[in-house]
C-alpha cells in the first residue's frame, strides 16, 4: 500500500510539473529560447521521475523475492503444470467446485513422474521409498512314495515376498534424468506335499532375506507431445549384480548383472492420460546359470479427479524365457505373467505424494495379489545450491 501511494504521488508531481510549465508559458510573454529552456527543464524533471519510479519498482520486486518461501517461484501464468497451486480452486455456488485445469493436473503429473512416464525438471531431486507385499501360490507335480507304491502328487508352494526399495531421481539438462534404485527383499516359503489335495507330509517352512542388485539408470525424453504424437521417454538401466542370490535355500533373485531398456509413451486427452510401455531385460551368466530374458508390455490410463488426487489403471504382461543351466535350457522355467494394477495417489503436502497400488494376477504364473505403498518427496536443495 505504501509503495502504491509513492507511485501515485510521483505521477501527481509529474502532472503538476507539466501544468505549471504550461501556466507559466501562458502568463508570460516568453521568447523562443526561454520557452525551449523551460521545455528542457520539464523533460529533465520527467526523466528524473521515471528513474525514481523504476527504482521504486525494482526495490518492491527485491523485497517480494526476499520474503518469498521459494526463490524459484514464478507467477501463475509462468508456472508449469506441476507447480500451479491447488488454491486456485474456488467454490462457486452451493455444492459446486470449479477447479483450474492446470491445477487439476498437479497430482497427476507427480504420479506420472513417480511411475517413470515423465521426467523431473533440471536439477530437481526426488526420493521415492516404497514397500511391496506380494503372495503367490503354485502347485508342482511330484512322485510320492507310500510304502511300496509310487503315486502322483503335488507340492503346494506359498511364497510371500516383501520388497523395500529406495529410488533416487535427479533431473539433468537436455530433458534427461539420472536414476538410482536400492532394493532389499524378505522371502517366506511354505511347501506342502499332498495327493489329490490331501496333505500327507510335513510342512516345510523356510525364510530368507538379502539385498537385490543395485541399479543405475539414465532416462531421456526423445519426443514431446504435439498433435497426434505422444511423449516418448527412453530409459536404459544397469544392474550391478551385487545382490544376494540365495539365503537359507530360498531364492532371492539377486546376484546377476542385468541390462535393461524401455520406451514409455504418454498421450493426453484431458482429464485423461493414456500410457504405454515396452521393455526388455537380459541377464549375465553367473556360475553356469543364466536366467531367461524378459520382455514386458503394458498399457493403461490415469485420471486427474481433483487438484491433489488421481486414479490410474494399467494392464501388464511380462514374458520370461527359459533359464539356461550350463549349455542346456531348463524346461518349464519359461512363463507369462499378466497383472492388472489399480491405484490412487494424493498430495499430502506441496512436496510429498502418497501412492497406493493393488495388483491382481490374471495368469497362473503371476502373483495372486500385491499391495504397494510408496511416497515421493521432492527437494530443490541441489537447484538452490547451483543457482545461489
Buried (B, 14 or more C-beta within 10 A) or exposed (E): EEEEEBBEEBEEEBEEBEEEBEEEBEEEEBEEEEBEEBEEEBEEBEEEBEEBBEEBEEEBEEEEEEEEEEEEBEEBEEBEEBBBBBEBBEEEEEEEEEBBEBBBBBBBBBBBBBBBBBBBBBBBBBBBBBBBBBBBEEBEEEEBEEEEEEEEBBBBBBBBBBBBBEBBBBBBEEBBBBBEBBBBBBBBBBBBBBBEEEEEEEEEEEEBBBBBBBBEBBBBBEEEEEEEEBBBBBBBBBBBBEBBBEBEEBBBBBBBBBEBBBBBBBBBEEBEBBBBBBBEBBBBEEEEBBBBBBBBEBBBBBBBBBBBBBBBBBEBBBBBBBBBEEEEBEEEBBBEBBBBBBBBBBBEEEEBBBBEBEBBBEEEBBBBBBEBEBBBEBEBEBBEEEEE
